[in-house]
Amino acid sequence: MKPQRQLQGKPRKIVGFHLDEKLDWVAELECGHQQHVRHNPPWIDRHWVTTLEGRRAHIGHELNCLACSRGMAGNGSSSEASADQRGTT
């Protein structure tokens, strides 16, 4: 397995998950931004995103938010998402 490249950005906690229109998982960050967390072996190995238990275990983990490092404002909608939308039920 190849190590994943770390992108520069500001560390932000994951507060939830939802599926996008292509059925890829998207992490909702505490800042209101979103980031795809795809499992696409062999290039991206995130097997944890494929299960409810895996997603629940990653709530609170940090991802580097490139939008925050660019000074973009978050939409703040993450905290208003239901548990169903967050992928935590």
C-alpha distance (Angstrom), angle and dihedral (degrees) to the residues before:
residue distance angle dihedral
M1 . . .
K2 3.78 . .
P3 3.81 118.9 .
Q4 3.80 113.3 -106.4
R5 3.77 116.4 -113.2
Q6 3.80 112.2 -112.3
L7 3.78 113.2 -134.1
Q8 3.77 121.7 -148.2
G9 3.75 115.0 -107.3
K10 3.76 144.6 110.9
P11 3.81 115.7 -68.5
R12 3.81 110.9 -111.5
K13 3.80 129.0 174.8
I14 3.79 122.6 -115.9
V15 3.82 110.2 -117.4
G16 3.80 99.9 174.1
F17 3.80 148.9 -22.9
H18 3.77 138.0 -124.8
L19 3.80 138.0 174.7
D20 3.79 119.1 -109.1
E21 3.80 125.5 -141.9
K22 3.83 90.6 -83.4
L23 3.83 90.9 50.9
D24 3.81 93.4 -109.6
W25 3.80 117.1 141.0
V26 3.79 117.4 -109.2
A27 3.80 123.5 -164.3
E28 3.79 115.8 -137.3
L29 3.78 110.0 -142.9
E30 3.80 129.1 -149.0
C31 3.81 90.1 -113.9
G32 3.81 91.9 60.6
H33 3.80 95.0 -105.6
Q34 3.79 124.2 117.9
Q35 3.79 133.5 -139.0
H36 3.80 131.3 -169.9
V37 3.80 114.3 -117.4
R38 3.79 101.3 -169.5
H39 3.77 126.9 177.6
N40 3.80 102.9 -144.2
P41 3.81 110.4 152.0
P42 2.96 135.1 -127.2
W43 3.81 91.7 19.4
I44 3.81 99.2 40.6
D45 3.80 120.0 23.8
R46 3.78 110.2 -164.9
H47 3.79 101.8 136.4
W48 3.82 88.9 158.1
V49 3.81 91.7 72.1
T50 3.80 91.8 64.1
T51 3.82 94.7 69.0
L52 3.77 133.7 57.0
E53 3.79 90.2 -130.1
G54 3.80 91.3 52.0
R55 3.79 92.9 50.5
R56 3.81 91.7 46.5
A57 3.80 89.9 51.3
H58 3.81 90.7 55.1
I59 3.81 96.5 52.9
G60 3.80 103.8 116.7
H61 3.80 94.6 23.9
E62 3.77 115.6 124.4
L63 3.79 129.2 -115.9
N64 3.79 125.2 -175.3
C65 3.80 108.3 -105.7
L66 3.80 110.5 -147.9
A67 3.81 91.8 -175.5
C68 3.82 90.9 59.7
S69 3.80 91.5 48.4
R70 3.82 87.8 53.9
G71 3.80 90.9 51.8
M72 3.80 95.9 -111.9
A73 3.80 116.0 154.5
G74 3.80 117.4 -120.3
N75 3.78 120.4 -126.9
G76 3.79 93.5 -127.7
S77 3.81 92.4 -139.3
S78 3.81 95.5 119.0
S79 3.77 94.7 83.4
E80 3.79 91.1 51.6
A81 3.81 95.6 55.1
S82 3.78 116.3 111.8
A83 3.78 121.0 -116.3
D84 3.84 88.9 -106.3
Q85 3.81 91.3 56.9
R86 3.79 90.9 46.4
G87 3.78 91.9 59.1
T88 3.76 90.1 -123.8
T89 3.80 100.1 116.4
